């Protein structure tokens, strides 16, 4: 997976240490309601298109750009499915780099004018639309399954992981 230049500059300073990055993911459907997936070369698994938001770039622009770069499909964003982050949202790369991420997950329609998806050959070795039934029988990256569950749990959008954090009651604090 190509390293964005701004991440390469950070890596020069901190090495492979864990960094937190904003990302996007797109659940793009065609006119037959099939979902666009890409085969990730590094992970050797099917996943949803997505990637890191560049400095100065809006999440929406990053979403459209990433889908285009990975598949040559123009995604017309329709809504925000939700925001996903926290436990399990960490990636370890073969070179030792580690990132944690918070993903804005978008729903989208694939522009009919694009025709068949084409993989970029660098990050993706294949790109294709699959029916929901076919996807259920496939092995997808765990994060993609998480994003698809988020969409299922909030069909009108706006999903967020319920908070687990609670304030700790300080026994020495005055009672109100």
N, C-alpha and C positions, 0 to 999 in steps of 0.2 A: 504494500500500500504506500503510495508516495507520501512523503512527509511534507506538510505545508511549510513554506519558508519560515513563517513566524514560529512554528514549533521547533524547527531545526535550530533557530537562534536560541530558543529557551534551552534546548538539549545541550548546546555548547556550554551553557552556564551550570546546569544542574545534572547533566548526565541522564541516566535512565529513571531517575526518581519519579514517583507518582505526581502527575499534574491533573487538575480538573479542567475539562474543556466542554464548551457548549456544542451540542451536535443537533442534527436533524435526521429524521427518518420519514420516508414517504410510503404510504399505502396507496398506490395508484391502481385504479381499476380501468379496464377497457369497457367498450360498449356491451360486452357479454358478461360483465361483472367479474371477470377473471382478475387476479392480482398479479402485479409485476414483481418478479423476483430476479435476483442476480446471483450467480454462483461466484462466491468470494474465493479468489485464488489463494490467499494466505490461509484461510480457515478450511478451504476445500469443502465448503458447505453452501447451501442456498440460504439467502438472506434477503431482507428488504433493502432497497437502495437508500443510501444515507451517507453522512459524513460530518466533518468538522466545519463549523461556521468560521469563516475567515474574519479577521479584524475589520470593522467598518461595514461588514455585510449583514443584511437583515436575515433572520431565520428563514423568511419566505424566499428570498433570493437564493440562499444557500440550498434550500430544498429543490427549487427548480434547476439550479446549476448541477447539483449532484446527480439528480435523475438523468439529466441530459448527458453529463460526462460518462456515467456508467452504462447507459443504455441507448443513447440517442433518441430517447422518447421525450417529448415536451409534455411536462406535467402541468395541468391547470389546477392549482390548489383550490380546494373547496371548503375546508374547515380544519380546525385544530382538533385532532383526536384527543390529545392530552399531553401531559408532561410526565416523563418517566426518569427517575434517578434513584440514587441510594444504593442499598445493598444489591450486589449482583451486577452493578453497572460499572464494571471495570474490565479493561482489556490489557492483556499482556502480549506484546509482540515478540516475534522470534529473536529480534535483536536485543531484547531485554527491556525495552521501553515499556513504561506502564502509564496508562491514563485511566482516570475515572471520568464519567461523563453524565451529563444531564441532557436528555433528548426531548426536543419539541417534535411531536409526532403529528404529521399532517395527513389528511385525507386528500386525494386528488383524482382527477379524471385524466386519462391519457388522451392526448390530442390524436384524433383519427388520422390526420395527415401524415403522421410519422411512419405508419406501416409496422413492420416487424422490428422488435428491439434488437440492437446490435451491441454486443459487449465491447468494452474499451480495450480488452486484451492486456491491460496492466493490472487493474484492481479486480476486474471481472472477466471470467472465462466464458460465461454464458449469460444470456438475459432472455427471459421468456415470461409470458402470461400463463398463469395456472388457475384452474378452477379451485374453489374452496375445498371441494371434495378431494381433489388430487393433493392439495397442500396438506390436508389432514393425514395423508399416508406418507408424507415426505419427512425426512430428517432436516429440520431447520436449525439454525443457530438459536440458542436459548433466548437471546435478546429479541429476535424476531418473533418468537412465540409470545414473549411478554408484550410486545407492541400489538400483536393481533388480539391478544386477550384484552388489552386496554380498549381497543376499538369495540370489541364485543361487549364489554362491561359498560360502555358509555356510547351507545350508538348515535346519540345526537352531539357527541363531542364533549370536551371539557373533563376528561378523565384525569384524576390525579390519585396517586397512591395514598390511601388513608394514613394520617399521621400516627406514629407509634409513640412519639416523644411526649412526655408529660413532665411538668415541673416537679422538682424534688421538693418535698415539704421540709423546710429547715426547722428542726425541733426547737431551736433557740429563737426563732422569729416570733414576734409578738402576735397573739391571736387577734383577729379582727372581729 
